[in-house]
Amino acid sequence: MGRKNNQAKEATAPPPVASTSESTTTEPAVPAPEPRSPVQALYCSGAPATSPYPLCTFPVEYCEFGSSITKCKEWLKETNPALFDKYYSQDALQAKIGTMSLEAQSKLEKETAEKEAKADAKADAALKKKLASQITIKRIERNKRKHVTSIHGLEAFGIDLKKASKQFSSKFATGASVTKNPQGQEEIVVQGDVGDEVLEMIENQVGVLKGIPPDNVEMVEDKKKN
């Protein structure tokens, strides 16, 4: 009886498992790819804010699609002669337009000149408007003890009114907000009589208050009528 039981166990026993080391082959390690350096693009906007060149802000190889190609070329020649030669030397230009007909070349030159003329006219108009703009700092009497100061016209000089309002609020530790005057124009209203201090900040170009000619600032007093 015991012999039969042993035979049954042997018959139902699972087959031996092969050793892992014998059945698995080791794959060679794949080397990690070499990291690639990012492409460095030079944009036609590297000049300081005081630069006389109104640049197009495109990558330098695409300046020809902007409206200030002549000024862009002047800037590139001054700041990076090697790249200027790469894109605008006689050989480079000849290779670019060599397959164009004379009629196509003439048309391209005419369109480029017209585009630049329009851009220059637009820039001149914007500059004249800016120089003619006036900033009004008004001291407004609410009652005999309370005053507020309104500042109107900052946006004409590219000043962000919300940022300027926050700057005034922080500077004077008081309330300041962007509101609309009776004419529907936006202005900043600061709690307190701070007109002289605001004028001084503009003259010293503090914070966001940059690029404003002091001669374009007018001080006004608005007294409460009895």
C-alpha positions in Angstrom: 0.0 0.0 0.0 2.8 2.4 0.9 4.6 1.6 -2.3 1.5 2.4 -4.4 1.2 5.8 -2.6 4.9 6.6 -3.3 4.4 5.7 -7.0 1.4 8.0 -7.2 3.3 10.9 -5.7 6.1 10.4 -8.1 3.7 10.4 -11.1 2.0 13.7 -10.0 5.2 15.6 -9.0 5.9 18.7 -11.2 8.9 18.6 -13.5 12.1 20.2 -12.1 12.5 23.9 -12.8 15.6 24.9 -14.8 18.1 27.1 -13.2 17.6 30.8 -13.9 21.3 31.2 -14.6 21.2 28.5 -17.2 18.0 29.6 -19.1 18.4 33.4 -19.1 21.0 35.0 -21.4 22.5 38.4 -20.5 21.8 41.2 -23.1 24.6 43.6 -23.7 23.9 47.1 -22.2 22.8 49.7 -24.7 24.8 52.9 -24.2 22.8 56.0 -23.4 22.6 58.5 -26.2 25.0 61.5 -26.0 23.1 64.6 -24.8 22.7 67.2 -27.5 23.3 70.9 -26.9 20.3 73.1 -27.5 20.4 75.2 -30.7 21.5 78.8 -29.9 19.4 81.3 -31.9 20.4 84.9 -32.1 17.4 87.2 -32.2 17.4 90.6 -33.7 16.6 92.2 -30.4 19.8 92.1 -28.5 20.4 95.9 -28.6 19.9 97.9 -25.5 16.7 99.9 -25.0 18.6 103.1 -26.0 19.6 101.7 -29.4 18.7 103.8 -32.4 17.8 100.7 -34.3 14.1 99.7 -34.2 14.8 95.9 -34.6 12.4 93.3 -35.9 12.9 90.8 -33.0 13.1 87.9 -35.5 16.0 85.4 -35.7 18.7 87.1 -37.7 18.3 84.8 -40.6 14.6 85.9 -41.0 15.1 89.7 -40.7 14.3 90.0 -44.4 10.6 89.2 -43.5 10.4 92.1 -41.1 9.8 95.8 -41.9 13.2 97.1 -40.8 15.7 95.1 -42.8 18.1 98.0 -43.4 18.4 98.8 -39.7 18.6 95.1 -38.8 21.5 94.7 -41.2 23.3 97.7 -39.7 22.8 96.3 -36.2 24.0 92.8 -37.1 27.1 94.2 -39.0 28.0 96.2 -35.9 27.4 93.5 -33.3 28.2 90.2 -35.2 30.2 90.7 -38.4 30.6 87.0 -38.9 26.9 86.4 -39.1 26.4 89.5 -41.2 28.9 88.0 -43.8 27.1 84.7 -43.6 23.7 86.2 -44.5 24.4 89.5 -46.2 27.8 89.4 -47.9 27.8 89.8 -51.7 28.4 86.0 -52.1 25.5 85.2 -49.8 23.1 87.6 -51.5 24.2 86.4 -54.9 23.5 82.8 -54.0 20.1 83.8 -52.6 18.9 85.8 -55.6 20.9 84.1 -58.3 18.0 82.1 -59.5 15.6 85.0 -59.5 14.8 87.0 -62.7 15.7 90.6 -62.9 12.0 91.5 -62.7 11.5 89.4 -59.5 14.6 91.1 -58.0 13.3 94.5 -58.8 9.8 93.7 -57.4 11.4 92.3 -54.1 13.5 95.5 -53.6 10.5 97.7 -54.2 8.3 95.8 -51.8 11.1 95.9 -49.1 11.5 99.6 -49.5 7.8 100.3 -49.3 7.5 98.1 -46.2 10.4 100.0 -44.5 8.9 103.4 -45.4 5.6 102.5 -43.9 7.3 101.2 -40.7 9.3 104.4 -40.4 6.3 106.6 -40.9 4.4 104.6 -38.2 7.3 104.9 -35.8 7.6 108.7 -36.4 3.9 109.2 -35.8 4.0 107.2 -32.6 7.0 109.2 -31.4 5.3 112.5 -32.2 2.1 111.4 -30.4 4.2 110.3 -27.4 6.1 113.6 -27.2 2.9 115.6 -27.4 1.2 113.6 -24.7 0.7 115.2 -21.3 0.7 113.6 -17.8 -1.5 115.3 -15.3 -1.0 115.0 -11.6 -4.0 116.4 -9.8 -4.4 117.1 -6.1 -8.1 116.7 -5.4 -9.6 117.9 -2.1 -12.3 115.6 -0.7 -12.8 117.7 2.4 -10.6 120.0 4.5 -8.7 117.1 5.9 -8.7 114.6 3.2 -7.1 114.6 -0.3 -6.5 112.2 -3.1 -4.0 112.4 -6.0 -4.9 111.3 -9.5 -2.3 110.6 -12.2 -3.6 110.6 -15.8 -1.7 110.0 -19.1 0.9 107.4 -18.0 -0.3 104.9 -20.6 0.7 107.2 -23.4 4.4 106.4 -22.5 3.9 102.7 -22.3 3.5 102.5 -18.5 1.4 99.6 -17.2 -1.2 101.4 -15.0 -1.7 98.3 -12.7 2.0 98.0 -12.0 2.4 101.7 -11.4 -0.6 101.7 -9.1 0.9 98.8 -7.1 4.2 100.8 -7.0 2.5 103.9 -5.6 0.6 101.8 -3.0 3.8 100.2 -1.8 5.8 103.5 -1.8 3.2 105.5 0.1 1.7 102.6 2.2 -1.7 103.7 1.2 -4.5 102.7 -1.2 -4.1 103.2 -4.9 -6.3 101.9 -7.8 -6.9 102.3 -11.5 -10.2 104.0 -12.1 -12.0 105.9 -14.9 -12.4 109.6 -14.7 -15.6 111.4 -15.8 -14.4 111.5 -19.4 -14.1 107.6 -19.4 -10.3 107.6 -19.4 -8.2 105.5 -17.1 -6.2 107.1 -14.4 -4.6 106.1 -11.1 -6.0 107.5 -7.9 -3.8 107.4 -4.8 -5.1 108.1 -1.3 -3.4 111.2 0.2 -1.7 114.3 -0.9 1.4 112.8 -2.7 1.6 114.8 -5.9 5.0 116.2 -5.2 6.4 112.8 -4.4 4.9 111.3 -7.5 6.5 114.0 -9.6 9.8 113.3 -8.0 9.5 109.6 -8.8 8.8 110.4 -12.4 11.8 112.7 -12.6 14.0 110.0 -11.1 12.5 107.3 -13.3 11.8 105.1 -10.3 10.5 101.5 -11.0 8.2 101.4 -13.9 8.1 105.1 -14.3 10.7 105.2 -17.1 10.9 107.2 -20.3 8.7 110.1 -19.3 10.1 113.6 -20.1 9.6 115.8 -17.0 8.5 118.6 -19.2 5.4 116.6 -20.2 4.2 116.5 -16.6 1.7 119.0 -15.3 0.6 119.6 -11.7 -3.0 120.7 -11.1 -5.0 121.4 -8.0 -8.7 120.7 -7.8 -10.2 122.3 -4.8 -13.6 121.4 -3.5 -16.2 123.9 -4.2 -18.1 125.3 -1.2 
